[in-house]
Every structure is written in C-alpha cells, then in structure tokens.
Amino acid sequence: MNILITNDDGIFAPGLRALVDAVKSLGTVRVVAPDREQSASGHSITLHKPLRMDAVKLDGVEAYSSNGTPADCVILGCLTAESPPDLVLSGINRGANLGEEVLYSGTVSAAMEAAIQGLKSVALSVASYTTDDFRAAARVGARLVEVVPEIELPGDCFLNVNVPPVLWGDIQGVVVTRLGKREYINRVDRREDPRGRAYYWFSGSPRESSSGEGTDIGAVAENKISITPVHFDLTGYETMEVLGGLAGALAEDL
C-alpha cells in the first residue's frame, strides 16, 4: 500500500513524525509537507510562484518539504510519485478540527484535496494545542490505515478524525458524528512597528459550542474519538425550494 502523509503544522512537527513512525511498517510511506507552519491556511493553492520540493531526512522514509500549502503538498505528492497513493493521511494535527473549524483547517483541506483527486483520505487531529503526547492519535492512525482502504466511501467523501488529549486507557469509545457548531469571538490586535507603521494580529477565543448528542464537539468533550464523514458538495439542498421565488423574480427581467 502506498501512503502519502502531509499536514499543516510543518514537516518537522512532532505529530507528523509520530504518525510516520506508527504507519511506516504498514506500507510504503511518502511524506510531502509544508516547510513551515500553515495552520488555518484553508484550501488555498499556489498559482503565482514556483513550488519546490526539497528532500528531507525523516525516519527512514522518502520525505520532502515544500514551500506550498497543505493542498499544494497533496497535489505535488500525487503527481510526482511513481505510483499514486492508495491512502492520504493529513496530521497528526496539534489542536482539534471540530465544527466550522474544518472550513479553515489546512489539515482538513489537505484531506479534502485528496478526495478531489479521487483518493481515500483522513484528517487526523488531537484535541489539544499544547500536547506533546501523540501516542493515542498515532495508534488510531495505524488502525485507520488497516481499516479505511476496505471501506466503501462515496467519491467526494473523506474522514475527519479527532482524538481526545488523554491516555489510551482513558478514551471512552469511538463514535461516528456530525459537525457541531463552534463560534469564536474574533479580535484584531493593532500594534506599531519601530517606524510607526501599523500592523495587526488576528486572535480569538471560543464563544460557544454546540456539544449536543451526535456532534464531534460533544464526542471529544466526553473523551471519545470522533469520526466525521465530510464531503465537498456545499450545496444547501434544503434551501433550493425556498429560493424558487427569487429565481422567478430575477427571471421577470429576462
């Protein structure tokens, strides 16, 4: 089995190394990952500058760092390989990717890009921004490599997996979930450089979360592993009938 691994935390992130160590005995692993932190880069791809791939020594596997985004890395990893990957793993991300966070996440977007390329893929995260212990998530990653290739997934679907930041023995189960609702209070911090020119930092904190039954947020809060099937058809089907009047009003001017 050919396995492509990427992330958005960068080629030298401990989560990526933990994942490589956990799965390299299960197939032929190739790593293409950003050369720097790319968190919250979303699904951007690079069109206006050249992309590079530089060989990196990484735990005995073929590995490259790239100046591109996580989605770029998936495209590069697929199109420059002698044989296409059978499975793409994105992670292990330091920090949860729950609810609306999937729309910003470079980790999740890399898995989505793999699905766009027609490949089975998984985004894997541990729900802590401070942890250095990726053992439980790495163990989950190894099991996913064994199981996911045998699952029949729709062509536009990939899996978003979040692991609670606890020891393996403290995990309370595994559940299939839907995306919850996670809202943030956004802030802009204005500062000045030594020349008096303004610059800005974005920051924010969670305002509220819908941790109801069946959500990814609720599962992780209960120390359960959350597996959420995600697809890239963003059509609001339940709204199409409501918009019939709008279409009719616009058609009057034709």
N, C-alpha and C positions, 0 to 999 in steps of 0.2 A: 504494500500500500504506500502510495506517495502522499506525504503530509506536508502542507505548506503552513508555516506559522508566522504570524505577524502580530502587531499590537499598536497601541498609540502612546505608550509610555517610553518608547525608545529601545534600541537594540540591546542596551546593557541593563535594562530594567530587571530586577530580581524575579518578577512574576513570569517574564518570558523565559528566563533561564530555568526556573522551576518547572515550567511546562515542557520545555525541551527535554530536561532530564527524565520527566515522567513518561514521555511517549516515544523517545528515540529508539527504544527496543521493539516498538510495535510496528515500525515501518521505516521507509526512507524519508527522513526529515530534511526539509529545506527551509531556511529562515530568510525572509526579506522583511526588514522592519525599518522604521524611521531612524535617522541618525540623531534625533533629539526628541524631546517631549512634544507630543502632538495632541494632547488631551483637548477635547471639545472642538476638534477640527472638523467634525461632521463628515460629510461625504464629498468634500472638495477634491478635485483632481487638478493636476498641474498641466496647463496648456501654454504658458508663456515663458518658460525657461527650460533648459535641458535637465533631464533627470539622470542621476548617476547611481551606480551600484558598486560599492566598494567591499571587497572580501574582508570578512572579519573572522577571527578565531573564536569559536563558540562551542565548547563542549563536544568537539569531535564531529560536528555536523556541518554541512555546507551552509554558510550564512553570509548575508550581505546587509550592509547598512545603506540606506538611500536618503537623499535629500528631499524625497517626495512625501506625500501624505500617506496615511494608512491605506486609503483606497488605491492610491498610486502603487503602493507596495504589493497589493494583491494583483493588480494588473501586470506589473513587472514580474512578479513571481510566477504567474501563469504563463505569460507569453515568452519568457526567456528560458523556461525549463525544457529539457529534452523530452520529458513526458509530463503531461498535465497532472496536477494534484487530484487525488481522489477525495480528499477532505481538506478543508481550510479551517484552522483554529486561530482565533484572534484573542490574545490575552497572555497571561492572566492579568487582567486589569487591576490596579490598586485603586479600589473605590467601586461602589455599586453603580450599575447602569439599570435604573428602575424607572418605570413610568415614562414621562416625557423626556427623560434624560437620553433615551435611545435616539432621539432626533438630533442631539448634539454630539453624541459619543463617536470618537474616531474608532474605538474598539468595535462598536456595533456596526458602524458604517463599513468597516473592512469586511465583516461577515456578510453584510448586505451586498457589497460589490462582488463577493464570491458567488452569492446566489444569482446575481445578474449574469455572471459568467457561466451559469448553469452547473455550479458545483455545490455539493453539500458543505455546510459551514456552521460553525458555532462561535458565538462570542461568549467568553468566559471571564467572569469578574468575581473578586472577593469584596464583600461589602464593608470595607474599611479603608480610609485614606491614609492611615498611619501604620498599618500592619507590615511586618516583615516576614510573617509566617504564611507561606503559600502552600503548605503541605496538604491540607484538606482539599483545596481547589485543584492542586496538581493531581491528586488521586482521582477526583471527579473527571478531570481532563483525560486521564488514561482510560477510564471506563467509557467515556464518550467515544473515544477512538475505536473501541471494541464494538460499540453498540450502534452508533449513528449510521455507519455505512450500510447496515442491514435494514434500516427504517425507510419506508416509502414516504418521502416528503413531497409536497407539491413543488413544482419547479421554481416558484417565486418565494419559497419559504426557507427560513433558517431559524436556528435556535439561539435564544438569548438566555444564558445560564448565570445565575447569581448565587454565590455560596456565602453563607453567614460566616463572620470572622470568629469562629470558635474552633476548638479542637474536634477532631473527627468523632470522638466518642460523645460529644455534646450536640451533634447535629440531630435534629428531631424528626427527620424524614425528608422525602423528596416529593414535590407536588408540581403538577402542570398548572400554569397560571395564566392570567391575562395581565395586561399592563394596568397598573394603578395610576393614580393621579398625584403628581408631585409638583407643587408650586414653590417658586422661590421669590424672595424679596431681592430684587436686583439693585445694586448700588454702583455709582460711579465715583471713584475717589480721584479728585483733581489735585495735582501737585505741580510744582515748578522745578525745572532743571536749573543749574547754576547760571544760565544765561537769561533766566526769567521767562522761558517759554513753557507753556502749559503742556502737561501730559497727563494721561488718565490710566487708572487701573479699574477693571471691572471686578466686582466682588458680589457676594450674595449669600443668603442663608435660606434654608427651607422654611416656608411659611406654614404649610400644612400638607399632609399626605393622606390619600385615601388608602388606608390599610385594611380595607374590608376583606371579607371572605373571598377567596379566589384570586386575589391580586398578588403580583410579585412582591410588592412592598409588604403586604401582610405576611407572606410566607417567610421572608427574610427576618422580619421582626420576631417571628416565632422560632427562629433558628432552624428553618427548613431551607433546603436547596430549592430554588425556583427555576423552573424550565418554562420559558415562554416562547411559543411559536410566533414568529414575526414575518410579515410579508410586505413587499414593497408596492402593492396596489393601494394607494392612498385615497381612492375614490370614496366619497361619502354616500354610499348607496341609499341609506335611509333618508337622505335629503333630496334625492333626484326627483321624486314625485312632487315634493313641495315647490321645487323650482320650475314646475311647468308653467305657472303664471308668469314668472319672469321671462321665460323663453317666449311666451306668447306676446308679452308687451314689447319686447325687442323686435319681434317679427313684424309688428304693425308698421314699423318704419322701413321695411324692406320693399 
